[in-house]
Amino acid sequence: MAKKGDWVRIHRVVLKAEERTAKLPEDTKACDLEMWTKGTLLADAEIGDEVEIETIVGRREKGELVEVGPYYTHSYGVFVPEIIEIDKQLRKIMKGGDK
């Protein structure tokens, strides 16, 4: 159960594929135009409910509640030891090297 005031993520289909302009590339116009937005929940709800949120800039949006407490899950990949050596060399060059 999500409570009013929780930070959430919603999803909505903005345009169905058949509603999109014909001027798009074939692979693009074959897909729905979708929106995922984060904001503050304006009323208690459960995952899957149609809800309204207020975004960080004050815009109100409606959509299906898909996540409570969303956070970034991307990374810059696994550790690469060579990057440490490159960093050391770059810092030395930027400080004037052996001069």
N, C-alpha and C positions, 0 to 999 in steps of 0.2 A: 504494500500500500504506500503510495506517495502522498505526502502531505502538502497542503498549501504552503508556498514559500520554498519548497525543495528546488534545487538546481536539477533540471532534467533535459533530455533530448527528445525531440519529436520528429516525425516523418510525415510527409505529405506528397502526393503526386500532384504536381502543379499543372501539367498538361499530359494527357494520354498521348501515346505515339501517333494516333490518327488525327489528333488536333494540332500537331506541330507543323510548321511551315514546310513546304515542299523544297525550299531552297537549301536544306541541310544535306550533308553527306548521307548516303544510304544507311550506313551503320548507325549514325546518330539519330536519324528520324525514325528508325525502327524501335527506338527505346522511349519509354516515358521520361518526361522531365521531372526529376524528383528533388525534394528539398529536405534536408536534415538541419534542424536548428536547435540551439540550446537557449535556455532561459529559465525564469522563475515560474513555477507552477502557480496558477491563480485559484485552483480549487483542488481538494483531495481527489485522487484518482488511482486507478490500477493500470498496470502495463496492458496495453492494447486499447485503452479507452481513448475516445476523442476528447482532447483537452485544449485549453488556451493557455499560452505562456506570455510572459513579457520578457523580451530580450534585454541584454545589457544596455542597449541604446534606447530602450523605452518602446520599441515596436511590439505590437501584439500579433501573435501568429497562432493559428489552430492547426492541429495535426494529431496523429496517433502517438500516444506516449510509448516510447521504445526503451528508455533507460533513465534510471534515477542516479544522480551523482556521476555523470559522465566525466571521463578524464582521457587525456592523450595516452595512447599506447604505442606510438611510434618510437623508433630508436635510430641511432646512427650506425647500427650494425655491431658486429663482434669486434673485440679489441684486436688491433693490428700493431704489433711491436715496432714495425718500421716507422710508424707515424711518430713515435717518441724521438727517434733519431732525426727525422725530418724537422721536427719542432726544435730540437737542440741546434741543428745547423742553421735554421732560419733565424732563430734568436741571436745567434752569433753574428750572422751577416747583418742583421738589422742594427746591432750595437757597434758595427764598424769592423767586424772581423778581427784581424790581427793588427790593425792600424792603431 
